[in-house]
Protein backbone atom coordinates (compact mmCIF):
# COMPACT_ATOMS: atom_id res chain seq x y z
CA UNK A 1 0.00 0.00 0.00
CA UNK A 2 1.07 3.58 -0.58
CA UNK A 3 -0.41 4.86 2.66
CA UNK A 4 -0.82 3.80 6.26
CA UNK A 5 -4.27 3.56 7.74
CA UNK A 6 -4.88 6.21 10.38
CA UNK A 7 -8.32 5.07 11.54
CA UNK A 8 -9.43 2.12 13.59
CA UNK A 9 -12.36 -0.15 12.76
CA UNK A 10 -14.88 1.67 14.98
CA UNK A 11 -14.11 5.03 13.40
CA UNK A 12 -14.32 3.51 9.92
CA UNK A 13 -17.83 2.21 10.63
CA UNK A 14 -18.85 5.52 12.18
CA UNK A 15 -17.61 7.49 9.16
CA UNK A 16 -19.48 5.21 6.77
CA UNK A 17 -22.72 5.62 8.72
CA UNK A 18 -22.32 9.38 9.10
CA UNK A 19 -21.49 9.79 5.40
CA UNK A 20 -24.63 7.89 4.44
CA UNK A 21 -26.65 10.05 6.80
CA UNK A 22 -25.19 13.19 5.22
CA UNK A 23 -26.24 12.02 1.76
CA UNK A 24 -29.73 11.10 2.95
CA UNK A 25 -30.14 14.46 4.70
CA UNK A 26 -28.85 16.34 1.68
CA UNK A 27 -31.56 15.04 -0.61
CA UNK A 28 -34.36 14.79 1.97
CA UNK A 29 -34.18 18.14 3.76
CA UNK A 30 -31.61 20.48 2.26
CA UNK A 31 -32.52 22.79 -0.59
CA UNK A 32 -31.56 22.17 -4.19
CA UNK A 33 -28.50 24.46 -4.04
CA UNK A 34 -27.07 22.81 -0.93
CA UNK A 35 -27.92 19.19 -1.76
CA UNK A 36 -25.12 18.37 -4.20
CA UNK A 37 -22.20 19.84 -2.21
CA UNK A 38 -23.46 18.17 0.97
CA UNK A 39 -23.86 14.85 -0.85
CA UNK A 40 -20.33 15.17 -2.23
CA UNK A 41 -19.03 15.75 1.29
CA UNK A 42 -20.91 12.69 2.49
CA UNK A 43 -19.41 10.63 -0.32
CA UNK A 44 -15.91 11.73 0.70
CA UNK A 45 -16.61 10.79 4.32
CA UNK A 46 -17.79 7.34 3.17
CA UNK A 47 -14.71 6.97 0.98
CA UNK A 48 -12.31 7.78 3.82
CA UNK A 49 -14.18 5.32 6.04
CA UNK A 50 -13.98 2.54 3.49
CA UNK A 51 -10.29 3.11 2.72
CA UNK A 52 -9.24 3.72 6.33
CA UNK A 53 -7.11 6.76 5.54
CA UNK A 54 -8.03 10.39 6.06
CA UNK A 55 -5.71 12.94 4.43
CA UNK A 56 -6.87 15.72 6.77
CA UNK A 57 -6.01 13.60 9.83
CA UNK A 58 -2.62 12.81 8.34
CA UNK A 59 -1.92 16.52 7.72
CA UNK A 60 -2.44 17.37 11.39
CA UNK A 61 -0.11 14.59 12.50
CA UNK A 62 -2.43 11.78 13.47
CA UNK A 63 -0.48 8.54 13.88
CA UNK A 64 -1.06 5.31 12.02
CA UNK A 65 -3.00 2.50 13.72
CA UNK A 66 -0.86 -0.14 12.01
CA UNK A 67 2.35 0.79 13.77
CA UNK A 68 5.74 1.19 12.13
CA UNK A 69 6.26 -0.32 8.71
CA UNK A 70 8.74 -3.22 8.66
C-alpha positions in Angstrom: 0.0 0.0 0.0 1.1 3.6 -0.6 -0.4 4.9 2.7 -0.8 3.8 6.3 -4.3 3.6 7.7 -4.9 6.2 10.4 -8.3 5.1 11.5 -9.4 2.1 13.6 -12.4 -0.2 12.8 -14.9 1.7 15.0 -14.1 5.0 13.4 -14.3 3.5 9.9 -17.8 2.2 10.6 -18.8 5.5 12.2 -17.6 7.5 9.2 -19.5 5.2 6.8 -22.7 5.6 8.7 -22.3 9.4 9.1 -21.5 9.8 5.4 -24.6 7.9 4.4 -26.7 10.1 6.8 -25.2 13.2 5.2 -26.2 12.0 1.8 -29.7 11.1 2.9 -30.1 14.5 4.7 -28.8 16.3 1.7 -31.6 15.0 -0.6 -34.4 14.8 2.0 -34.2 18.1 3.8 -31.6 20.5 2.3 -32.5 22.8 -0.6 -31.6 22.2 -4.2 -28.5 24.5 -4.0 -27.1 22.8 -0.9 -27.9 19.2 -1.8 -25.1 18.4 -4.2 -22.2 19.8 -2.2 -23.5 18.2 1.0 -23.9 14.8 -0.8 -20.3 15.2 -2.2 -19.0 15.7 1.3 -20.9 12.7 2.5 -19.4 10.6 -0.3 -15.9 11.7 0.7 -16.6 10.8 4.3 -17.8 7.3 3.2 -14.7 7.0 1.0 -12.3 7.8 3.8 -14.2 5.3 6.0 -14.0 2.5 3.5 -10.3 3.1 2.7 -9.2 3.7 6.3 -7.1 6.8 5.5 -8.0 10.4 6.1 -5.7 12.9 4.4 -6.9 15.7 6.8 -6.0 13.6 9.8 -2.6 12.8 8.3 -1.9 16.5 7.7 -2.4 17.4 11.4 -0.1 14.6 12.5 -2.4 11.8 13.5 -0.5 8.5 13.9 -1.1 5.3 12.0 -3.0 2.5 13.7 -0.9 -0.1 12.0 2.3 0.8 13.8 5.7 1.2 12.1 6.3 -0.3 8.7 8.7 -3.2 8.7 
